Amino acid sequence: MSKPVFYYHPLSPPARSVVMVARENNIDIELNVIDFVNGEHTSEYFTKINPAQTIPALVDGDVMICDSQAICLYLIEKFAKDDYLYPKNNFLLRSVINERLFFNASFLFPRAYNIFYPVIMQGKADVPQERIDQIHRGYRVLETYLTKTKWIACNEQMTVADLAIFAWMESMVQCFTTEKYPKINAWLAEMRKLSYYEDANKKGADVHIQIFKNALEKNKK
């Protein structure tokens, strides 16, 4: 049986979340880097995989999935030997995990995207204060979650919600301090103990933010 093919780029936080889920569950996926900087995501062959022309995307036989969080859940439910990241028999916990994933997709992602994309891809020379304020609004929500539970969705264990949000946070905290958020900092310290943290998350985030900072400096000239 051929293994799933994952189309991604390590600079992409959503893509890194999928890689971390695969590493956490020892799921063997084929990594195929898409050169989005030079427009490979708009190519004819990739558009057939994902008409939205965004990364990441997963192809598993005849199955094509083109959303990072949907990909994470697909990999867990089909391939994971243990379901602790998304428990099959715990409806209430899955409901909380889903809520946190939707928060990531509809609240954190747009705010981060509105910071990074205009600078890196559109040549903007500054980040409006109102957008920075929105990042801290997201931090405050996370701090509230983590005041109630050790992990993003519960006290007992890390779940897929932690990995999804961790991918974005590893990029954002390099630009926008979390010094006022002790619960977030404690959670980040725990997440950074993961054996695959450096390779699957930190390296990509470091390059992502360096590109952002270089673009910001270049755009100001």
Legacy VTK file of the C-alpha trace (Angstrom):
# vtk DataFile Version 3.0
C-alpha trace
ASCII
DATASET POLYDATA
POINTS 221 float
0.000 0.000 0.000
1.410 3.384 -0.994
1.716 5.981 1.727
-0.196 9.285 1.703
1.479 12.163 -0.126
1.548 15.456 1.750
1.986 18.633 -0.301
3.310 21.373 1.939
6.016 23.881 2.765
7.789 23.934 6.157
7.332 27.713 6.425
3.560 27.196 6.613
2.271 26.862 10.200
-0.796 24.830 9.146
1.475 22.463 7.238
3.784 22.113 10.234
0.840 21.089 12.404
0.178 18.135 10.092
3.826 17.098 10.165
3.741 17.172 13.977
0.595 15.033 14.073
2.254 12.512 11.773
5.414 12.481 13.885
3.461 12.164 17.140
1.622 9.113 15.807
4.493 7.588 13.800
2.448 7.899 10.617
4.541 7.510 7.480
3.701 10.194 4.927
5.577 11.241 1.812
6.578 14.908 2.026
6.354 16.875 -1.215
7.467 20.510 -0.900
5.441 22.988 -2.966
7.407 26.073 -4.042
4.648 28.587 -3.370
7.055 31.547 -3.577
7.514 30.811 -7.284
3.874 29.945 -7.832
3.909 26.149 -7.899
0.655 26.169 -5.923
-1.042 27.772 -8.950
0.251 25.149 -11.385
-2.183 23.036 -13.370
-1.247 19.804 -11.625
-1.598 21.226 -8.110
-4.847 23.026 -8.943
-6.288 19.609 -9.786
-5.386 18.519 -6.252
-6.612 21.698 -4.578
-8.732 24.096 -6.658
-8.229 26.733 -3.943
-4.487 26.693 -4.763
-3.462 26.694 -1.106
-1.187 24.474 0.931
-1.211 22.030 2.563
-2.986 19.195 0.779
-3.005 15.433 1.257
-3.520 12.732 -1.357
-4.208 9.220 -0.091
-5.165 7.043 -3.034
-8.358 8.553 -4.421
-8.837 10.769 -1.354
-7.795 14.423 -1.557
-8.032 16.665 1.517
-7.050 20.314 1.389
-7.347 21.754 4.894
-4.682 21.257 7.544
-7.051 20.498 10.399
-9.140 18.132 8.284
-5.894 16.415 7.264
-4.833 16.075 10.904
-8.121 14.421 11.848
-8.026 12.158 8.789
-4.538 10.918 9.631
-5.454 10.305 13.272
-8.702 8.496 12.526
-7.311 6.339 9.724
-3.741 5.602 10.785
-3.110 6.361 14.470
-2.738 3.318 16.725
-3.792 5.404 19.722
-6.553 8.005 19.598
-5.514 10.221 22.544
-5.050 13.221 20.246
-8.726 12.959 19.224
-10.502 10.353 21.402
-13.125 8.331 19.546
-15.134 7.413 22.631
-15.134 10.751 24.421
-17.791 12.869 22.756
-17.496 15.755 25.217
-13.724 16.068 24.860
-13.947 15.818 21.072
-16.486 18.642 21.166
-14.045 20.857 23.077
-11.209 19.884 20.727
-13.412 20.792 17.755
-14.219 24.157 19.310
-10.518 24.880 19.825
-9.716 23.824 16.254
-12.436 26.111 14.911
-11.046 28.903 17.096
-7.654 28.296 15.516
-9.069 28.331 11.986
-11.512 31.223 12.297
-9.866 33.420 14.945
-6.109 32.901 15.192
-5.384 32.073 11.549
-6.988 35.187 9.984
-5.250 37.467 12.470
-1.842 35.923 11.829
-2.430 35.821 8.064
-3.266 39.534 8.067
0.115 40.202 9.664
2.397 38.032 7.557
0.871 37.893 4.066
0.746 41.651 3.319
4.414 42.069 4.262
5.862 38.947 2.632
3.686 38.745 -0.483
2.351 42.279 -1.059
5.307 44.476 -0.120
3.676 46.271 2.800
6.182 48.243 4.876
4.470 48.196 8.254
2.022 46.327 10.445
-0.917 48.462 11.622
-1.257 48.655 15.391
-4.847 47.469 15.192
-3.642 44.171 13.710
-1.084 43.751 16.471
-3.862 44.417 18.976
-5.861 41.612 17.382
-2.958 39.202 17.908
-3.000 40.050 21.609
-6.752 39.548 21.652
-6.070 36.001 20.482
-3.410 35.612 23.170
-5.914 36.653 25.822
-8.361 33.980 24.699
-5.619 31.338 24.811
-4.561 32.525 28.254
-8.153 32.067 29.415
-8.292 28.523 28.026
-5.002 27.651 29.714
-6.102 29.130 33.025
-8.813 26.479 33.110
-6.804 23.500 31.801
-3.137 22.534 31.459
-3.530 21.802 27.756
-5.609 23.656 25.192
-8.639 21.357 25.478
-8.244 19.426 28.742
-6.080 18.714 31.790
-5.214 15.104 31.075
-3.220 15.157 27.844
-2.103 17.039 24.786
-4.567 16.799 21.891
-4.572 17.679 18.212
-5.751 21.170 19.207
-2.437 21.785 20.972
-0.420 20.818 17.904
-2.564 22.904 15.550
-2.280 26.033 17.683
1.371 25.414 18.601
2.377 25.622 14.935
1.013 29.162 14.677
2.243 30.251 18.080
5.827 29.233 17.345
5.836 31.807 14.554
3.824 34.524 16.265
5.726 34.632 19.559
8.907 35.542 17.693
7.259 38.803 16.650
4.722 39.526 19.372
5.756 38.927 22.966
3.824 36.706 25.353
5.508 38.116 28.473
2.133 39.147 29.916
0.691 35.652 29.480
2.224 33.214 32.002
-0.106 30.333 31.166
0.772 30.542 27.477
4.473 30.578 28.331
4.132 27.519 30.574
2.227 25.697 27.826
4.821 26.647 25.201
7.565 25.305 27.461
5.755 21.960 27.660
5.154 21.813 23.914
8.809 22.551 23.213
9.753 19.356 25.037
8.359 17.289 22.156
11.123 15.183 20.621
10.294 16.404 17.103
9.859 20.076 18.041
13.101 21.357 16.518
12.770 19.537 13.216
9.015 19.655 12.682
8.162 23.121 14.006
11.003 25.382 15.140
13.155 25.231 11.995
10.290 26.207 9.726
9.055 28.902 12.106
12.524 30.442 12.409
12.880 30.716 8.632
9.297 31.978 8.307
9.927 34.820 10.728
13.336 35.674 9.283
11.724 36.035 5.852
9.026 38.219 7.410
11.554 40.467 9.158
13.747 40.713 6.054
10.728 41.630 3.930
9.628 44.243 6.446
13.063 45.859 6.370
13.292 45.686 2.576
9.806 47.122 2.083
10.648 50.167 4.207
13.474 51.230 1.879
LINES 1 222
221 0 1 2 3 4 5 6 7 8 9 10 11 12 13 14 15 16 17 18 19 20 21 22 23 24 25 26 27 28 29 30 31 32 33 34 35 36 37 38 39 40 41 42 43 44 45 46 47 48 49 50 51 52 53 54 55 56 57 58 59 60 61 62 63 64 65 66 67 68 69 70 71 72 73 74 75 76 77 78 79 80 81 82 83 84 85 86 87 88 89 90 91 92 93 94 95 96 97 98 99 100 101 102 103 104 105 106 107 108 109 110 111 112 113 114 115 116 117 118 119 120 121 122 123 124 125 126 127 128 129 130 131 132 133 134 135 136 137 138 139 140 141 142 143 144 145 146 147 148 149 150 151 152 153 154 155 156 157 158 159 160 161 162 163 164 165 166 167 168 169 170 171 172 173 174 175 176 177 178 179 180 181 182 183 184 185 186 187 188 189 190 191 192 193 194 195 196 197 198 199 200 201 202 203 204 205 206 207 208 209 210 211 212 213 214 215 216 217 218 219 220
